[in-house]
Amino acid sequence: MPRTQTLTLGMCKCGNLHLSYRSVSLHFRKEEFLLFAEHVHRMATQIARLPQHQHSTGLSNKNEQTFH
């Protein structure tokens, strides 16, 4: 990730997690974040296994892929 695109993850005193990337902020309870992280990890593993040309162009709505 380029240095100009910052990603931050923080935990507030109440235990909620806040993930921010550019203009997007996601707020999670601990259990929600762990499930989200599990899904992101699974998707990252599947994408890493694809040949380079299959994921370098991005995904469109017409050819959307769902990773479970």
Chimera marker file (.cmm) of the C-alpha trace (Angstrom):
<marker_set name="trace">
<marker id="1" x="0.000" y="0.000" z="0.000" r="1" g="1" b="0" radius="0.5"/>
<marker id="2" x="1.461" y="3.393" z="-0.947" r="1" g="1" b="0" radius="0.5"/>
<marker id="3" x="2.320" y="5.628" z="1.999" r="1" g="1" b="0" radius="0.5"/>
<marker id="4" x="-0.283" y="8.174" z="0.893" r="1" g="1" b="0" radius="0.5"/>
<marker id="5" x="-3.050" y="5.631" z="1.495" r="1" g="1" b="0" radius="0.5"/>
<marker id="6" x="-3.130" y="5.241" z="5.229" r="1" g="1" b="0" radius="0.5"/>
<marker id="7" x="-4.854" y="2.408" z="7.001" r="1" g="1" b="0" radius="0.5"/>
<marker id="8" x="-5.466" y="2.695" z="10.707" r="1" g="1" b="0" radius="0.5"/>
<marker id="9" x="-6.948" y="0.265" z="13.182" r="1" g="1" b="0" radius="0.5"/>
<marker id="10" x="-7.677" y="1.341" z="16.713" r="1" g="1" b="0" radius="0.5"/>
<marker id="11" x="-9.540" y="0.145" z="19.749" r="1" g="1" b="0" radius="0.5"/>
<marker id="12" x="-11.468" y="2.512" z="21.970" r="1" g="1" b="0" radius="0.5"/>
<marker id="13" x="-11.841" y="2.135" z="25.750" r="1" g="1" b="0" radius="0.5"/>
<marker id="14" x="-15.235" y="0.455" z="25.278" r="1" g="1" b="0" radius="0.5"/>
<marker id="15" x="-13.565" y="-2.344" z="23.265" r="1" g="1" b="0" radius="0.5"/>
<marker id="16" x="-14.928" y="-1.435" z="19.835" r="1" g="1" b="0" radius="0.5"/>
<marker id="17" x="-12.525" y="-1.483" z="16.895" r="1" g="1" b="0" radius="0.5"/>
<marker id="18" x="-12.312" y="1.261" z="14.286" r="1" g="1" b="0" radius="0.5"/>
<marker id="19" x="-10.733" y="0.559" z="10.905" r="1" g="1" b="0" radius="0.5"/>
<marker id="20" x="-10.177" y="3.572" z="8.650" r="1" g="1" b="0" radius="0.5"/>
<marker id="21" x="-8.924" y="3.632" z="5.071" r="1" g="1" b="0" radius="0.5"/>
<marker id="22" x="-9.062" y="6.868" z="3.082" r="1" g="1" b="0" radius="0.5"/>
<marker id="23" x="-12.570" y="8.267" z="3.552" r="1" g="1" b="0" radius="0.5"/>
<marker id="24" x="-14.057" y="4.985" z="4.843" r="1" g="1" b="0" radius="0.5"/>
<marker id="25" x="-14.392" y="4.077" z="8.511" r="1" g="1" b="0" radius="0.5"/>
<marker id="26" x="-15.705" y="0.756" z="9.743" r="1" g="1" b="0" radius="0.5"/>
<marker id="27" x="-16.723" y="0.219" z="13.353" r="1" g="1" b="0" radius="0.5"/>
<marker id="28" x="-16.813" y="-3.273" z="14.839" r="1" g="1" b="0" radius="0.5"/>
<marker id="29" x="-17.488" y="-5.042" z="18.076" r="1" g="1" b="0" radius="0.5"/>
<marker id="30" x="-14.729" y="-7.553" z="18.828" r="1" g="1" b="0" radius="0.5"/>
<marker id="31" x="-16.719" y="-10.551" z="17.556" r="1" g="1" b="0" radius="0.5"/>
<marker id="32" x="-17.679" y="-8.730" z="14.352" r="1" g="1" b="0" radius="0.5"/>
<marker id="33" x="-14.083" y="-7.738" z="13.678" r="1" g="1" b="0" radius="0.5"/>
<marker id="34" x="-12.800" y="-11.275" z="14.170" r="1" g="1" b="0" radius="0.5"/>
<marker id="35" x="-15.366" y="-12.601" z="11.676" r="1" g="1" b="0" radius="0.5"/>
<marker id="36" x="-14.513" y="-9.792" z="9.216" r="1" g="1" b="0" radius="0.5"/>
<marker id="37" x="-10.790" y="-10.535" z="9.567" r="1" g="1" b="0" radius="0.5"/>
<marker id="38" x="-11.398" y="-14.245" z="8.954" r="1" g="1" b="0" radius="0.5"/>
<marker id="39" x="-13.263" y="-13.491" z="5.725" r="1" g="1" b="0" radius="0.5"/>
<marker id="40" x="-10.628" y="-11.000" z="4.520" r="1" g="1" b="0" radius="0.5"/>
<marker id="41" x="-7.884" y="-13.530" z="5.240" r="1" g="1" b="0" radius="0.5"/>
<marker id="42" x="-9.731" y="-16.258" z="3.335" r="1" g="1" b="0" radius="0.5"/>
<marker id="43" x="-10.262" y="-13.932" z="0.356" r="1" g="1" b="0" radius="0.5"/>
<marker id="44" x="-6.624" y="-12.796" z="0.389" r="1" g="1" b="0" radius="0.5"/>
<marker id="45" x="-5.464" y="-16.422" z="0.369" r="1" g="1" b="0" radius="0.5"/>
<marker id="46" x="-7.691" y="-17.245" z="-2.603" r="1" g="1" b="0" radius="0.5"/>
<marker id="47" x="-6.638" y="-14.148" z="-4.556" r="1" g="1" b="0" radius="0.5"/>
<marker id="48" x="-2.960" y="-14.852" z="-3.894" r="1" g="1" b="0" radius="0.5"/>
<marker id="49" x="-3.402" y="-18.252" z="-5.564" r="1" g="1" b="0" radius="0.5"/>
<marker id="50" x="-4.836" y="-16.763" z="-8.785" r="1" g="1" b="0" radius="0.5"/>
<marker id="51" x="-2.515" y="-16.220" z="-11.732" r="1" g="1" b="0" radius="0.5"/>
<marker id="52" x="-1.354" y="-12.580" z="-11.844" r="1" g="1" b="0" radius="0.5"/>
<marker id="53" x="-3.452" y="-11.613" z="-14.878" r="1" g="1" b="0" radius="0.5"/>
<marker id="54" x="-6.729" y="-12.765" z="-13.291" r="1" g="1" b="0" radius="0.5"/>
<marker id="55" x="-6.736" y="-10.229" z="-10.459" r="1" g="1" b="0" radius="0.5"/>
<marker id="56" x="-4.708" y="-7.350" z="-11.849" r="1" g="1" b="0" radius="0.5"/>
<marker id="57" x="-7.684" y="-5.830" z="-13.699" r="1" g="1" b="0" radius="0.5"/>
<marker id="58" x="-10.081" y="-5.767" z="-10.750" r="1" g="1" b="0" radius="0.5"/>
<marker id="59" x="-13.596" y="-7.130" z="-10.526" r="1" g="1" b="0" radius="0.5"/>
<marker id="60" x="-16.606" y="-5.587" z="-12.210" r="1" g="1" b="0" radius="0.5"/>
<marker id="61" x="-20.255" y="-5.924" z="-11.261" r="1" g="1" b="0" radius="0.5"/>
<marker id="62" x="-20.902" y="-8.160" z="-14.279" r="1" g="1" b="0" radius="0.5"/>
<marker id="63" x="-18.115" y="-10.594" z="-13.424" r="1" g="1" b="0" radius="0.5"/>
<marker id="64" x="-18.217" y="-10.282" z="-9.662" r="1" g="1" b="0" radius="0.5"/>
<marker id="65" x="-16.607" y="-13.091" z="-7.747" r="1" g="1" b="0" radius="0.5"/>
<marker id="66" x="-17.664" y="-14.022" z="-4.248" r="1" g="1" b="0" radius="0.5"/>
<marker id="67" x="-15.159" y="-15.644" z="-1.912" r="1" g="1" b="0" radius="0.5"/>
<marker id="68" x="-16.442" y="-17.840" z="0.923" r="1" g="1" b="0" radius="0.5"/>
<link id1="1" id2="2" r="1" g="1" b="0" radius="0.2"/>
<link id1="2" id2="3" r="1" g="1" b="0" radius="0.2"/>
<link id1="3" id2="4" r="1" g="1" b="0" radius="0.2"/>
<link id1="4" id2="5" r="1" g="1" b="0" radius="0.2"/>
<link id1="5" id2="6" r="1" g="1" b="0" radius="0.2"/>
<link id1="6" id2="7" r="1" g="1" b="0" radius="0.2"/>
<link id1="7" id2="8" r="1" g="1" b="0" radius="0.2"/>
<link id1="8" id2="9" r="1" g="1" b="0" radius="0.2"/>
<link id1="9" id2="10" r="1" g="1" b="0" radius="0.2"/>
<link id1="10" id2="11" r="1" g="1" b="0" radius="0.2"/>
<link id1="11" id2="12" r="1" g="1" b="0" radius="0.2"/>
<link id1="12" id2="13" r="1" g="1" b="0" radius="0.2"/>
<link id1="13" id2="14" r="1" g="1" b="0" radius="0.2"/>
<link id1="14" id2="15" r="1" g="1" b="0" radius="0.2"/>
<link id1="15" id2="16" r="1" g="1" b="0" radius="0.2"/>
<link id1="16" id2="17" r="1" g="1" b="0" radius="0.2"/>
<link id1="17" id2="18" r="1" g="1" b="0" radius="0.2"/>
<link id1="18" id2="19" r="1" g="1" b="0" radius="0.2"/>
<link id1="19" id2="20" r="1" g="1" b="0" radius="0.2"/>
<link id1="20" id2="21" r="1" g="1" b="0" radius="0.2"/>
<link id1="21" id2="22" r="1" g="1" b="0" radius="0.2"/>
<link id1="22" id2="23" r="1" g="1" b="0" radius="0.2"/>
<link id1="23" id2="24" r="1" g="1" b="0" radius="0.2"/>
<link id1="24" id2="25" r="1" g="1" b="0" radius="0.2"/>
<link id1="25" id2="26" r="1" g="1" b="0" radius="0.2"/>
<link id1="26" id2="27" r="1" g="1" b="0" radius="0.2"/>
<link id1="27" id2="28" r="1" g="1" b="0" radius="0.2"/>
<link id1="28" id2="29" r="1" g="1" b="0" radius="0.2"/>
<link id1="29" id2="30" r="1" g="1" b="0" radius="0.2"/>
<link id1="30" id2="31" r="1" g="1" b="0" radius="0.2"/>
<link id1="31" id2="32" r="1" g="1" b="0" radius="0.2"/>
<link id1="32" id2="33" r="1" g="1" b="0" radius="0.2"/>
<link id1="33" id2="34" r="1" g="1" b="0" radius="0.2"/>
<link id1="34" id2="35" r="1" g="1" b="0" radius="0.2"/>
<link id1="35" id2="36" r="1" g="1" b="0" radius="0.2"/>
<link id1="36" id2="37" r="1" g="1" b="0" radius="0.2"/>
<link id1="37" id2="38" r="1" g="1" b="0" radius="0.2"/>
<link id1="38" id2="39" r="1" g="1" b="0" radius="0.2"/>
<link id1="39" id2="40" r="1" g="1" b="0" radius="0.2"/>
<link id1="40" id2="41" r="1" g="1" b="0" radius="0.2"/>
<link id1="41" id2="42" r="1" g="1" b="0" radius="0.2"/>
<link id1="42" id2="43" r="1" g="1" b="0" radius="0.2"/>
<link id1="43" id2="44" r="1" g="1" b="0" radius="0.2"/>
<link id1="44" id2="45" r="1" g="1" b="0" radius="0.2"/>
<link id1="45" id2="46" r="1" g="1" b="0" radius="0.2"/>
<link id1="46" id2="47" r="1" g="1" b="0" radius="0.2"/>
<link id1="47" id2="48" r="1" g="1" b="0" radius="0.2"/>
<link id1="48" id2="49" r="1" g="1" b="0" radius="0.2"/>
<link id1="49" id2="50" r="1" g="1" b="0" radius="0.2"/>
<link id1="50" id2="51" r="1" g="1" b="0" radius="0.2"/>
<link id1="51" id2="52" r="1" g="1" b="0" radius="0.2"/>
<link id1="52" id2="53" r="1" g="1" b="0" radius="0.2"/>
<link id1="53" id2="54" r="1" g="1" b="0" radius="0.2"/>
<link id1="54" id2="55" r="1" g="1" b="0" radius="0.2"/>
<link id1="55" id2="56" r="1" g="1" b="0" radius="0.2"/>
<link id1="56" id2="57" r="1" g="1" b="0" radius="0.2"/>
<link id1="57" id2="58" r="1" g="1" b="0" radius="0.2"/>
<link id1="58" id2="59" r="1" g="1" b="0" radius="0.2"/>
<link id1="59" id2="60" r="1" g="1" b="0" radius="0.2"/>
<link id1="60" id2="61" r="1" g="1" b="0" radius="0.2"/>
<link id1="61" id2="62" r="1" g="1" b="0" radius="0.2"/>
<link id1="62" id2="63" r="1" g="1" b="0" radius="0.2"/>
<link id1="63" id2="64" r="1" g="1" b="0" radius="0.2"/>
<link id1="64" id2="65" r="1" g="1" b="0" radius="0.2"/>
<link id1="65" id2="66" r="1" g="1" b="0" radius="0.2"/>
<link id1="66" id2="67" r="1" g="1" b="0" radius="0.2"/>
<link id1="67" id2="68" r="1" g="1" b="0" radius="0.2"/>
</marker_set>
